[in-house]
Amino acid sequence: QKSATDIVYEVEASGDVFGWGSIWSSGTNSYSGGTNAAQTVTVEDSVTIESTNRRFLRLRITRP
């Protein structure tokens, strides 16, 4: 959300739910929704389904 400037949205990925790594962050990707109050963001994992047995994604919201 454009007005939520005091939080960071981060998408993290893991193969085992213990070793999470960031694959996208609002802290490093600027808001591109123009004058809209919010924007839709699609995040793609760089690890393909064919190359792993399982993959987990989570949305982490922090206040830096």
N, C-alpha and C positions, 0 to 999 in steps of 0.2 A: 504494500500500500504506500502510495506516495507520501502521505503525511507521517508515516511511521519511520522517522529518521533516526530514532534512538535505539533501533533494534537491527540485527543482522539475521537474514534468512540464509541457511546453508543446507545444501543437499549433500548427504554423506552416503558412501557405499561400503559394503563389507561382504566378504565371502563366508564369514563365520560369526557374525554379530558381536565380535570382540575387537577386531582391528579396523576401526572406521577411518575412512579417508575422505576428505572433501573433494567433490567433483564440480560444485558450483556454489558461489557465494554472492549475496547482494552487496557485500563489502567490496568486491572487486569487479562487479558488473553493474554499471550505472543504470538508473531508472530510465527506461526508454518508452514509457507510456504517454509521453507528451503532456497534455493538459488533463488527461484522464486521472481520476482519483486512484485507480488501481490498474495493474496490467497482469496478463496471463503469461507465465514463463514455463516453457517446456524444457526439461533437462534430460539429456541423453547420457547414459553411462557409456564409457569407452570400452568396457568389458562386454563382449557379446555373449548371448545366451549359449551359443554353440561352444564357447571356449571354457565354460565352467559348469559345475554341477548345480551350484546355487549362488544366488546373489540377492542381497538385501539392500534396500534404500531407506533412508529416514530423513525427515525434515527436522533440522535443529534450529531453534530460534534463541538467540542470545542478546544480551544487552552489554555491549563492550564498555 
